[in-house]
């Protein structure tokens, strides 16, 4: 009965490969996010979807493509992986969008290592 | 753009000592949230502050929102080893942006 679940937990891959991370939330929230946390622990928003519609797209390389088949799922596909993509990627969800001050519920994270 | 800073970056305390982390925004905030991330874990929401000068308490944790709504603090009284982790503030700039601070990493020596 995990609220926000993402898979896989660990992902080790070589440069140039394509990989996907999946996220699902069972909280009934309207908004889902992808955050990147680098080795210095900085949390940076990458994308935000509200009811399957993209509402935030920060300056992220277009090798990163989010997909939201429904409001309970937000997947992240990454093409042509680079060393600098190594980080922990967190999926999160909230009731009514960050801008309304709704708390974020984070998944357990996916630790991506690109070699 | 909006910047959110936190100090200190790291804090090492002896168990039983108090701890405070400060969060400062370059712009006025509509609200501020605090999160805690245990080592190897994910950020967990602690609290949200909305009103100017607001003070909220959760057991040994005291959260304050500045009068000008540009700064906030988290104070932990008599730290315990379970308090170890990174504490993040996150500020909402009236819908223009929502930014996490860089975090304060707390270690508690038993």
Interface residues (C-beta under 8 A of the other chain):
Chain A: X40 X41 X42 X43 X44 X45 X90 X98 X99 X101 X103 X104 X105 X106 X107 X108 X109
Chain B: X30 X31 X33 X35 X37 X41 X42 X43 X44 X45 X48 X50 X86 X88 X90 X92 X95 X98 X100 X102 X103 X105
